[in-house]
Amino acid sequence: MNGPRDDGSARSGLPPLPVDIDPSPTPQTNQPAGIISLDAPPSARDIREATLLKEGDLFLLTDAEGNVPRKNREGYGLYLGDTRFLSSYELAIQGLRPTILLSSDHAHFLGAQVLTNPNLVTPEGQEVHEQTIQIRRYRLVRPTEVSESLTFQNYNRFPVTLDVELHFEADFSDMFEVRGIVKGARKGVTHAPEHTPKVLRFRYDGADDLARRTEVRFDPTPDKLASCTASYRIELRPGGSTCITIGVSVDASPITSTNGPSAPRRALTGYKQWLAGQVGVETSNSLFNAIFAKARSDLRVLLSGDPDAPFIAAGIPWYACLFGRDTIITALLYLWISAEPARQALRLLHHHQGSRDDPMRDEEPGKVMHELRRGELARLGVVPFSPYYGTVDATPLWIILLAEYHRVTGDLDLVRELRPNLDAALAWMDRYGDRDGDGFLEYACRSETGLVNQGWKDSTDAIMHPDGTLAEPPIALVEAQAYAYASRRAAARIYRALGDPARAASEELRAAAIRDALDAAFWMPAENAYAIALDGHKRQVATVSSNAGHALWAGAVPHARGELMSRRLMEEDLFSGWGIRTLSTRAARYNPTGYHVGTVWPHDNALIALGFKRYRQEPLALELVTALFEAAQHFPAYRMPELFCGFARSAFAVPVRYPVACSPQAWAAASWAALLASLLGLSPNAPGSELRIVRPTLPRWLHWVEVKRLPVGRGEVDLRYQRVEEHTAVDVAAMRGDVRVTFVDTWEEDGTYPPNLTNP
């Protein structure tokens, strides 16, 4: 989740969004950029109560009443391809906003609001008391259109006449403009709205040679349609009702096209089909079941792109696009539940692997991209996200994902297909990632409009010395070195599977050297932790943060330090009671509401929980998982957001929500699969037709867990975990096909490196 959530990060590798559109035209770098501040926090206000409907790449973000208010600063609107196609969508009766009674989006693409009237006076001067008119608002979102029905019902004992107005506007703003990152960029041509008696049309001819259109249709025909407002005078008999339907379609196509709107895109995988091919999980705790079910459905909500090349978007509303790091980590966390997101991510990202040296986009040969945007500003080159490559860690993470995908599926065909990409990724790590040949991966932004910081904490103030001084690049992050170590081990496993033992042995030697160098350069004895980074002068950036916990996940910490570092992460200055903060409260720049400098991120905590498990710190893993489970119960619909504030649990009775966090967000949703994996101890080895179960431990609030249809190579396993007093027993309920289950105490036969980075 990623690029600075406070920046305008870029992701890449997307298939074309609207059909017949070239997704990556030659950037027109002569376009004036206007004011660009990628690391600025979103200018949007609080979206914690927003309602979201999404299908494919189209999503509608509204307030609780289902409205998109005029000139709203929350970022509400109807979006497609990083463009806001409706910036106002308001319902009013007698000039007043109805009152919300109920809002539901349980189907994600199907929403409902039940509204009622405030006290009002009809056109005839009759007084109508509040809560005597009911308005039922139903919406259905498809890949290129929204349909809505508005039903008005009169519960008075007398007839009521009402003036109903529906107001629409379309500003066609790029997402970077909505977020306040780019201001004053040269724009295309906005046409005056056009209308017939029952159709309202908006059109914008972008400077990127795309015509973007929004069409609003009404049935029945409005009594008046003018100034972007459809007006009805409806008459309701006592107990009577009437219905108005609205259809909104959006389209983007080349300005020279004379074929009208593009053909509707095919639907993506349905929700039932999405879940049908995944591992089944049921537990004794109904609250956990609800949290886990919401997380699984959220990943389907985020499924985007072309049906032939889908991907899980990073988060709604700000990151409805493909990110390298986010996509990879999401796939890793979710891999034991379903390998399909991993396969999709590996294929998409290899298509966008760097092929040239392009400073504007921070691109280098072999580098895995960071972010791909499809809006006007990206297509024009005003922002470098077409795609952008400013990430130091997506490349080693891609290698890890390839190896873990093979471990879980045994699919050697895809590994063979992607070997050239693996070779290129390793070559990037050697030639470009290690800028000075010291064995560490470093970054320094080369793009004038790129990201200053290029790890997962990529906001400008994220990497600082204990006194608050910002670190100077080139910067070597601690987690990037841990990923590099794990990726070398992963590459060795791949090369060995491909019959290249010499290359495998070479990568293992490189991995050992990285681990030794990491420990020597980053360890802070006084803190029992690793420094967050080394700065451009090779000095320790001696700040205590959650970053070091990723080294536990990657297995890069010597065993002698694993317990010390695990306990350090759970001390009061880092552990809030709801989760581990991104930054110690003792740091000069600590801020419990700062994006990367004191908040709690679920995916960050999930990786740390897996690290605890690997280093035999099950009590700490149980404490951390329990804290996150209890936090999730306080969020609407049990949906864990991108992040939440880092206030101590003792200060408030509930976790404090972050005002502009993405929700749903991909790696926050996938975190629940990883957190459960940290409890169950699953380590599948598909090439060996073996499922290894390592020290399973259930918390007190889970009496039993059932896992069904867990694939292992060509076989399949059903398991039942049962907590018996302080112990956890496992029953192999069924085995189908060629598979065996073994119970072990260590990750590998030699008891050293944890092999499976997805499952502890």
C-alpha positions in Angstrom: 0.0 0.0 0.0 3.1 1.6 -0.7 4.0 4.7 -2.5 3.8 7.6 -0.3 0.2 7.6 0.3 0.9 11.2 0.6 2.5 11.4 -2.8 1.4 10.7 -6.2 3.2 7.4 -6.7 3.1 5.6 -9.9 2.4 2.1 -10.8 2.7 0.3 -14.0 2.0 -2.7 -16.2 -1.7 -2.1 -16.9 -3.6 -3.3 -19.8 -5.5 -0.6 -21.8 -8.5 0.6 -19.9 -11.0 1.8 -22.5 -10.9 -0.3 -25.6 -9.3 1.2 -28.7 -7.0 3.4 -26.6 -3.2 3.3 -26.6 -2.4 3.3 -22.9 1.1 4.6 -23.3 1.4 7.3 -25.9 4.7 9.1 -26.3 4.9 11.5 -23.3 4.8 15.1 -24.4 7.4 16.4 -22.1 7.0 19.9 -23.4 3.7 20.3 -21.6 4.0 22.7 -18.7 3.7 20.8 -15.4 2.2 23.5 -13.4 2.7 23.1 -9.7 3.7 19.6 -8.7 4.3 18.3 -5.2 4.2 14.5 -5.2 4.9 14.2 -1.5 2.1 16.6 -0.5 -0.6 15.1 1.6 -3.9 14.7 -0.2 -5.8 18.0 -0.3 -9.0 16.0 0.1 -10.8 16.2 3.4 -12.2 13.4 5.6 -13.4 10.4 3.6 -14.0 8.1 6.6 -17.7 8.0 6.0 -17.6 7.7 2.2 -19.6 5.1 0.4 -17.9 3.1 -2.4 -19.3 1.1 -5.3 -16.9 -0.4 -7.8 -16.8 -2.9 -10.7 -13.9 -3.3 -12.9 -12.1 0.1 -13.3 -15.3 2.2 -12.7 -16.0 3.4 -9.1 -18.3 5.8 -7.5 -17.4 7.5 -4.2 -20.2 9.4 -2.5 -21.2 10.7 0.9 -23.4 8.6 3.1 -26.6 9.9 1.4 -25.3 8.7 -1.9 -24.6 12.3 -3.1 -21.5 13.8 -4.8 -21.8 17.4 -3.5 -20.9 20.3 -5.8 -17.3 21.5 -5.4 -16.7 18.9 -2.8 -13.1 18.7 -1.4 -13.4 15.1 -0.3 -12.6 13.7 -3.7 -16.1 12.3 -4.2 -17.1 11.5 -7.7 -17.4 8.9 -10.5 -14.0 7.7 -11.7 -12.5 5.8 -14.6 -8.9 5.6 -15.6 -7.6 8.2 -13.1 -10.2 10.7 -14.3 -13.3 12.0 -12.5 -16.2 11.7 -14.9 -18.8 13.1 -12.5 -17.9 15.8 -10.0 -21.4 16.4 -8.8 -24.4 14.0 -8.5 -26.9 15.5 -6.1 -30.5 14.7 -5.1 -32.7 17.4 -3.5 -36.4 17.6 -2.6 -37.8 21.1 -2.2 -34.2 22.3 -2.4 -33.2 20.3 0.7 -31.0 17.3 1.2 -32.8 14.2 2.4 -31.9 12.6 5.7 -30.1 9.3 5.7 -31.7 6.3 7.5 -29.7 3.4 6.1 -26.8 2.9 3.7 -25.6 -0.5 2.5 -23.0 -1.6 -0.1 -22.7 -5.2 0.9 -22.6 -6.3 -2.7 -19.8 -3.8 -3.5 -21.2 -3.2 -7.0 -24.7 -2.8 -5.7 -25.6 -0.1 -3.2 -28.7 1.1 -1.4 -29.6 4.1 0.7 -32.9 4.6 2.5 -33.5 8.3 2.9 -36.4 10.4 4.4 -37.5 14.0 4.2 -36.7 16.8 6.7 -39.5 19.1 7.6 -40.6 20.9 4.4 -43.2 22.9 2.6 -44.7 21.7 -0.7 -45.1 23.9 -3.8 -48.7 24.5 -2.7 -47.6 25.7 0.7 -48.5 22.5 2.6 -46.4 21.5 5.6 -45.0 18.0 5.5 -43.5 16.7 8.7 -40.1 15.0 8.7 -39.8 11.2 8.2 -43.1 10.9 6.3 -41.7 10.5 2.8 -39.3 7.6 2.2 -36.8 7.6 -0.6 -35.2 4.3 -1.6 -32.0 4.8 -3.7 -30.6 1.7 -5.4 -27.5 1.7 -7.6 -25.8 -0.8 -9.7 -22.2 -0.2 -11.1 -21.0 -2.1 -14.2 -17.6 -1.7 -15.9 -18.7 1.4 -17.9 -22.0 2.5 -16.5 -24.1 3.2 -13.4 -27.8 2.6 -13.1 -30.0 4.0 -10.4 -33.6 3.8 -9.3 -35.1 6.4 -7.0 -38.4 5.4 -5.4 -40.4 8.0 -3.5 -43.2 6.7 -1.2 -45.7 8.8 0.8 -46.6 7.7 4.3 -48.8 10.7 5.0 -52.6 10.3 5.0 -52.9 13.1 2.4 -51.5 13.6 -1.1 -48.1 15.3 -1.4 -46.6 17.2 -4.3 -42.8 17.4 -4.3 -40.2 19.2 -6.5 -37.3 16.8 -7.0 -34.0 18.0 -8.5 -31.1 15.9 -9.7 -27.9 18.0 -10.4 -24.9 16.7 -12.3 -21.5 18.2 -13.2 -18.4 16.7 -14.8 -15.0 18.4 -14.3 -13.0 15.6 -15.8 -10.2 16.3 -13.3 -7.1 14.0 -13.3 -6.7 12.2 -10.0 -3.5 14.2 -9.4 -5.5 17.4 -9.6 -8.2 16.0 -7.3 -5.5 15.1 -4.7 -3.9 18.6 -5.0 -0.6 17.2 -6.3 -0.7 19.0 -9.6 -2.1 22.5 -10.0 -2.2 24.8 -13.0 -1.3 22.2 -15.7 -2.4 23.1 -19.2 -5.7 21.5 -20.0 -7.7 20.4 -23.0 -11.1 21.7 -24.1 -14.2 21.4 -21.9 -17.4 21.6 -24.0 -20.6 23.1 -22.7 -23.0 20.5 -21.5 -25.6 19.4 -24.1 -29.0 18.0 -23.5 -32.1 16.6 -25.2 -35.4 16.3 -23.3 -34.2 13.2 -21.4 -30.4 13.0 -21.9 -27.6 15.2 -20.5 -24.1 15.0 -22.1 -20.7 16.2 -20.9 -17.5 16.1 -23.0 -13.9 16.9 -22.5 -11.3 16.8 -25.3 -8.1 16.2 -23.4 -4.7 17.5 -24.4 -3.7 13.9 -24.6 -6.0 13.4 -27.7 -8.7 11.5 -25.8 -12.3 12.5 -25.8 -13.8 11.7 -22.4 -17.6 11.7 -22.3 -20.3 11.3 -19.6 -23.9 10.7 -20.6 -26.8 10.9 -18.1 -30.2 9.4 -19.1 -33.5 9.9 -17.3 -36.8 7.9 -17.3 -39.4 9.3 -17.3 -38.5 12.5 -19.1 -37.9 15.3 -16.7 -40.3 18.2 -16.5 -37.3 20.4 -17.1 -33.7 19.6 -18.0 -31.4 22.7 -18.0 -28.2 24.0 -16.4 -27.1 20.4 -15.6 -30.3 19.9 -13.5 -33.1 17.6 -14.1 -36.3 18.8 -12.4 -39.4 16.7 -11.6 -42.7 17.6 -10.0 -44.1 14.3 -8.6 -47.5 13.8 -7.0 -47.8 11.1 -4.4 -51.2 9.9 -3.2 -51.5 8.6 0.4 -49.4 5.4 0.6 -48.5 5.9 -3.1 -45.1 5.7 -4.7 -43.3 6.7 -7.9 -40.0 5.8 -9.4 -37.3 7.8 -11.4 -34.5 5.8 -13.1 -31.1 7.3 -14.1 -28.4 5.8 -16.2 -24.8 7.2 -16.3 -22.4 5.9 -18.9 -18.8 6.9 -19.4 -16.4 6.6 -22.3 -12.9 7.6 -23.4 -11.8 7.3 -27.0 -9.5 9.0 -29.5 -10.7 12.5 -30.4 -10.5 11.5 -34.1 -12.8 8.6 -33.6 -16.2 8.8 -35.3 -17.5 5.6 -33.9 -19.1 7.0 -30.8 -18.7 5.5 -27.4 -16.5 2.4 -27.1 -18.1 -1.0 -26.8 -18.8 -2.1 -23.2 -15.9 -4.1 -21.7 -16.4 -7.6 -20.7 -17.1 -8.2 -17.0 -14.4 -9.5 -14.7 -14.6 -12.7 -12.7 -17.8 -12.7 -10.6 -17.7 -12.8 -6.8 -18.8 -16.4 -6.5 -16.3 -17.5 -9.1 -13.5 -15.5 -7.4 -14.1 -17.3 -4.1 -14.8 -20.7 -5.6 -11.2 -21.4 -6.6 -9.7 -20.3 -3.3 -8.9 -22.2 -0.1 -11.8 -22.4 2.3 -11.4 -21.1 5.8 -13.9 -21.3 8.7 -13.2 -20.6 12.4 -15.0 -20.8 15.7 -15.1 -17.0 16.0 -17.9 -15.3 14.1 -16.2 -11.9 14.3 -13.0 -13.2 12.8 -15.1 -15.0 10.1 -16.7 -11.6 9.3 -13.4 -9.8 9.2 -11.8 -12.5 7.0 -14.8 -12.6 4.6 -14.7 -8.8 4.2 -11.0 -8.9 3.4 -11.5 -11.6 0.8 -14.4 -9.7 -0.9 -12.4 -6.5 -0.8 -9.7 -8.0 -2.9 -12.4 -8.8 -5.5 -13.7 -5.3 -5.2 -10.2 -4.1 -6.1 -9.9 -6.4 -9.1 -9.4 -4.2 -12.1 -8.0 -4.0 -15.6 -8.8 -6.0 -18.7 -10.4 -9.4 -18.2 -7.5 -10.9 -20.1 -5.0 -9.2 -17.9 -6.6 -8.3 -14.5 -4.8 -7.0 -11.5 -5.7 -6.0 -7.9 -5.6 -2.2 -7.7 -3.7 -0.8 -4.7 -6.6 1.1 -3.0 -9.7 3.2 -3.4 -9.9 6.1 -4.1 -6.4 7.4 -4.5 -4.6 4.4 -5.8 -7.0 2.7 -8.2 -4.2 1.5 -10.5 -1.4 -1.0 -10.7 1.5 -0.6 -8.3 4.6 -2.8 -8.4 5.4 -3.1 -4.7 1.8 -3.2 -3.6 0.7 -5.8 -6.1 3.6 -8.0 -5.2 3.2 -7.8 -1.4 -0.5 -8.3 -1.7 0.1 -11.5 -3.8 2.7 -12.7 -1.3 0.4 -12.3 1.7 -2.5 -14.0 0.0 -0.6 -16.7 -1.8 -1.6 -19.6 0.3 -5.3 -18.7 -0.1 -5.0 -18.2 -3.9 -2.1 -18.3 -6.3 -4.0 -16.5 -9.1 -3.2 -12.9 -8.0 0.5 -13.9 -7.9 0.4 -15.3 -11.4 -1.4 -12.2 -12.7 1.1 -9.9 -11.0 4.2 -11.8 -12.3 2.9 -11.6 -15.8 1.7 -8.0 -15.8 4.9 -6.7 -14.2 7.2 -8.5 -16.5 5.6 -6.7 -19.4 6.6 -3.4 -17.8 10.1 -4.3 -16.7 12.5 -1.5 -17.4 14.3 -1.7 -20.7 16.2 1.6 -21.0 17.9 4.3 -18.9 15.3 7.1 -18.6 16.0 9.5 -15.7 12.6 11.2 -16.1 10.8 8.0 -15.0 13.7 6.7 -12.9 13.7 3.7 -15.3 16.7 1.4 -15.7 17.1 -1.9 -17.6 15.7 -4.8 -15.5 14.0 -2.7 -12.9 10.4 -3.6 -11.9 8.1 -0.6 -12.2 6.5 1.3 -9.3 3.2 2.8 -10.6 1.2 3.1 -13.8 -1.4 5.8 -14.2 -3.7 6.2 -17.2 -5.0 9.7 -16.7 -4.4 12.8 -18.9 -1.5 14.1 -16.9 0.4 10.8 -17.0 -0.2 10.4 -20.7 1.1 13.9 -21.3 4.2 13.4 -19.2 3.3 16.1 -16.7 3.7 13.4 -14.1 6.1 10.5 -14.8 3.8 7.6 -14.1 3.4 6.1 -17.5 4.8 3.9 -15.9 7.2 5.2 -13.2 10.1 3.2 -11.8 11.0 5.0 -8.6 11.1 2.1 -6.2 14.1 0.3 -4.8 12.4 -2.7 -3.5 9.9 -3.9 -6.2 12.6 -5.7 -8.1 13.8 -8.0 -5.3 10.2 -8.5 -4.2 9.3 -9.7 -7.7 12.0 -12.3 -7.5 10.7 -13.5 -4.1 7.2 -13.7 -5.5 8.3 -15.8 -8.5 10.1 -18.3 -6.2 7.2 -18.4 -3.7 4.7 -18.9 -6.6 6.7 -21.9 -7.7 6.9 -23.2 -4.2 3.1 -23.1 -3.7 2.0 -24.2 -7.2 4.9 -26.2 -8.7 4.3 -24.3 -11.9 7.8 -24.6 -13.5 6.5 -23.5 -17.0 5.9 -20.0 -15.9 9.2 -19.9 -14.1 10.9 -21.0 -17.4 9.0 -18.3 -19.3 10.1 -15.6 -16.9 13.7 -16.6 -16.5 14.9 -13.8 -18.8 13.1 -11.4 -16.5 14.7 -12.9 -13.5 18.2 -12.6 -15.0 17.5 -9.0 -15.9 16.2 -8.2 -12.4 19.3 -9.6 -10.8 21.5 -7.7 -13.3 19.6 -4.5 -12.2 20.4 -5.2 -8.6 24.1 -5.6 -9.4 24.6 -2.7 -11.9 22.0 -0.1 -10.9 20.6 -1.0 -7.6 24.0 -1.1 -5.9 25.1 2.3 -7.0 28.6 2.3 -5.4 29.4 -1.5 -5.4 29.3 -1.8 -1.6 26.8 -4.7 -1.8 23.7 -2.6 -0.6 20.7 -1.5 -2.6 20.5 2.3 -2.6 18.3 4.9 -4.2 18.5 8.6 -5.2 15.7 10.2 -7.3 16.8 11.2 -10.7 13.4 12.5 -12.0 12.5 16.2 -11.5 9.0 15.1 -10.7 9.7 11.7 -9.0 9.7 10.4 -5.5 12.4 11.6 -3.0 12.1 8.4 -1.0 11.6 5.1 -2.8 10.9 2.5 -0.2 7.4 1.6 1.0 7.6 4.6 3.3 8.0 7.1 0.4 6.7 10.4 1.8 9.4 13.1 2.0 9.8 13.0 5.8 9.8 9.2 6.2 13.6 8.6 6.5 15.1 10.8 9.2 17.9 10.8 11.8 16.8 10.6 15.5 17.1 14.4 15.8 14.7 14.9 12.9 17.2 15.7 10.2 16.2 14.2 6.9 18.6 11.6 5.5 20.6 12.5 2.4 20.6 10.2 -0.6 21.7 7.8 -1.8 19.8 6.0 0.9 20.1 2.3 1.7 17.0 1.1 3.6 17.2 -1.8 6.0 14.2 -3.6 4.6 15.6 -3.3 1.0 18.8 -5.1 2.1 16.6 -7.8 3.7 14.6 -8.2 0.5 17.8 -8.4 -1.4 19.0 -11.2 0.8 15.8 -13.1 0.5 15.7 -12.5 -3.3 19.1 -14.0 -3.7 18.0 -17.1 -1.7 14.8 -17.2 -3.8 16.8 -16.9 -7.0 19.0 -19.8 -5.9 15.9 -22.0 -5.4 14.7 -21.1 -8.9 18.0 -21.8 -10.6 18.3 -25.1 -8.8 14.8 -26.0 -10.0 15.8 -25.0 -13.6 18.8 -27.3 -13.5 21.5 -24.6 -13.0 23.2 -25.6 -9.7 26.3 -23.4 -10.3 24.2 -20.2 -10.6 22.2 -21.3 -7.5 25.4 -21.7 -5.5 26.6 -18.3 -6.6 23.4 -16.6 -5.5 23.5 -18.4 -2.1 27.0 -17.0 -1.5 25.8 -13.5 -2.5 22.9 -13.9 0.0 25.2 -14.8 2.8 27.4 -11.8 2.1 24.4 -9.5 2.2 23.2 -10.8 5.5 26.6 -10.4 7.1 27.0 -6.9 5.7 23.5 -5.9 6.8 24.1 -7.1 10.3 27.5 -5.3 10.6 26.3 -2.0 9.1 22.8 -1.6 10.5 22.8 -3.2 14.0 22.4 -0.7 16.9 23.4 -2.6 20.1 22.0 0.1 22.4 18.5 -0.3 20.8 18.6 -4.1 20.1 17.4 -3.1 16.6 18.5 -2.3 13.1 18.8 1.3 12.0 16.2 2.4 9.5 18.8 3.1 6.8 22.3 4.2 5.9 22.5 7.7 4.4 24.6 9.0 1.5 27.7 9.2 3.7 27.2 5.6 4.9 26.2 6.8 8.3 23.6 4.9 10.3 20.2 6.7 10.2 19.8 5.5 13.8 16.1 5.8 14.1 14.0 3.0 15.5 11.1 2.1 13.2 9.0 -0.8 12.0 11.2 -1.2 8.9 13.5 -3.6 10.8 10.7 -6.0 11.3 10.7 -6.7 7.6 14.2 -8.2 8.1 12.6 -10.8 10.4 10.0 -11.6 7.7 12.8 -12.0 5.1 14.8 -14.3 7.4 17.8 -11.9 7.2 18.4 -11.6 10.9 20.9 -13.8 12.6 19.2 -16.1 15.1 21.1 -14.6 18.0 19.4 -11.2 17.3 15.9 -12.4 16.3 14.5 -12.6 19.8 16.1 -9.3 20.9 14.7 -7.5 17.9 11.2 -9.1 18.2 10.9 -7.9 21.8 12.2 -4.4 20.9 9.4 -4.1 18.3 6.8 -4.8 21.0 8.1 -2.2 23.5 5.7 0.7 24.4 7.3 3.3 22.1 6.5 1.2 19.0 3.5 -1.0 20.0 0.4 1.1 20.5 -1.8 -1.6 21.9 -3.6 -1.8 18.5 -0.5 -2.6 16.5 3.2 -1.6 15.8 3.7 2.0 14.8 5.8 2.9 11.8 8.1 5.1 14.0 9.1 5.1 17.7 7.4 7.7 19.8 10.9 8.8 20.9 11.9 10.0 17.4 11.9 13.8 16.9 9.5 13.6 14.0 7.0 11.2 15.6 3.4 12.1 14.9 0.6 9.7 15.6 -1.4 11.1 12.6 1.7 11.3 10.3 1.4 9.2 7.2 4.6 7.2 7.7 5.9 8.7 11.0 3.8 7.2 13.7 0.7 5.5 12.3 -0.1 1.8 12.2 -0.2 -0.1 8.9 -1.9 -3.5 8.8 0.4 -5.0 6.1 3.5 -3.8 8.0 2.2 -5.6 11.1 1.3 -8.7 9.2 4.9 -9.0 7.8 6.3 -8.5 11.3 3.9 -11.2 12.7 5.3 -13.6 10.1 8.8 -12.6 11.2 7.9 -13.3 14.9 6.7 -16.7 13.9 9.9 -17.5 12.0 12.1 -16.6 14.9 10.1 -18.7 17.4 8.4 -15.7 19.1 4.9 -17.2 19.0 3.7 -15.4 22.2 4.6 -12.0 20.5 2.9 -13.1 17.3 -0.3 -14.0 19.2 -0.3 -10.7 21.0 0.2 -8.7 17.8 -2.5 -10.7 15.9 -4.9 -10.3 18.8 -4.3 -6.5 18.9 -5.1 -6.2 15.1 -8.2 -8.5 15.5 -9.5 -6.3 18.3 -8.8 -3.1 16.3 -10.6 -4.4 13.2 -13.8 -4.8 15.2 -14.0 -1.0 15.5 -13.9 -0.2 11.8 -17.1 0.0 9.6 -18.1 -3.4 8.2 -14.9 -4.8 9.9 -12.9 -3.5 6.9 -9.3 -2.8 7.9 -8.2 0.4 6.2 -4.8 1.3 4.7 -3.6 2.7 8.0 -4.9 4.2 11.2 -3.5 6.6 13.8 -0.8 5.6 16.2 -2.4 6.9 19.5 -1.8 4.6 22.4 -4.7 2.2 23.2 -4.7 3.5 26.7 -5.6 7.0 25.5 -8.8 6.1 23.7 -11.2 3.2 23.8 -11.0 2.7 20.0 -8.4 3.0 17.3 -8.4 6.5 15.7 -9.2 6.4 12.0 -6.9 8.2 9.6 -9.0 10.8 7.7 -8.0 10.0 4.1 -6.9 6.4 4.3 -7.8 4.2 1.3 -10.6 1.7 2.1 -10.6 -0.9 0.8 -6.9 -1.2 0.3 -5.2 -4.3 -1.2 -2.4 -5.2 1.2 -4.5 -4.3 4.2 -7.1 -6.8 3.1 -4.5 -9.4 2.2 -2.9 -9.0 5.6 -5.6 -11.2 7.2 -4.4 -14.2 5.2 -0.8 -13.6 6.4 -1.9 -13.1 10.0 -3.8 -16.4 9.9 -0.8 -18.1 8.3 1.3 -16.9 11.2 -1.0 -18.9 13.5 -1.4 -22.1 11.4 2.2 -22.6 10.4 1.6 -23.7 6.9 4.5 -24.2 4.6 3.5 -25.9 1.3 6.2 -27.4 -1.0 4.4 -28.2 -4.2 7.4 -29.5 -6.1 8.0 -32.0 -3.3 4.2 -32.8 -2.9 4.6 -32.0 0.8 2.7 -29.8 3.2 4.9 -28.9 6.2 3.1 -27.6 9.4 5.4 -25.7 11.7 4.5 -25.2 15.4 0.8 -24.2 15.0 -0.5 -21.9 17.7 -4.1 -20.6 18.1 -5.0 -17.7 20.3 -7.5 -18.0 23.1 -10.2 -16.5 20.9 -9.9 -19.2 18.3 -11.0 -22.6 19.5 -10.8 -24.2 16.1 -10.0 -23.4 12.5 -10.9 -25.5 9.4 -8.9 -25.2 6.2 -10.4 -26.8 3.2 -9.1 -27.5 -0.3 -5.6 -26.4 0.4 -3.7 -27.3 -2.8 -0.2 -28.8 -2.6 1.2 -29.6 -6.1 -1.2 -32.1 -7.6 -2.8 -32.9 -4.3 -5.2 -31.3 -1.9 -5.5 -31.3 1.9 -8.3 -30.5 4.4 -7.2 -29.6 8.0 -8.8 -29.0 11.3 -6.9 -27.1 14.0 -8.2 -27.4 17.6 -7.0 -25.5 20.7 -6.7 -27.8 23.7 -5.9 -25.8 26.8 -2.6 -24.1 25.9 -1.8 -26.4 22.9 -3.0 -26.6 19.3 -3.7 -30.0 17.8 -4.0 -30.5 14.0 -6.2 -33.2 12.4 -5.6 -34.0 8.7 -9.2 -34.4 7.8 -8.7 -35.4 4.2 -5.9 -35.8 1.6 -6.6 -36.1 -2.1 -4.0 -36.8 -4.8 -0.3 -37.1 -4.4 0.5 -35.3 -1.2 1.9 -35.9 2.3 1.7 -33.9 5.5 4.6 -33.6 7.9 4.8 -31.8 11.3 8.1 -30.2 11.9 9.7 -27.8 14.4 12.0 -25.9 12.0 11.6 -24.3 8.6 14.2 -26.5 6.8 15.9 -29.7 7.6 19.0 -27.8 8.7 17.0 -25.5 10.9 18.3 -22.3 9.3 16.5 -20.2 6.8 12.7 -20.0 6.7 12.0 -21.0 3.2 8.5 -19.8 2.7 8.0 -16.1 2.9 4.3 -16.3 2.5 3.6 -18.8 5.2 5.6 -19.1 8.4 
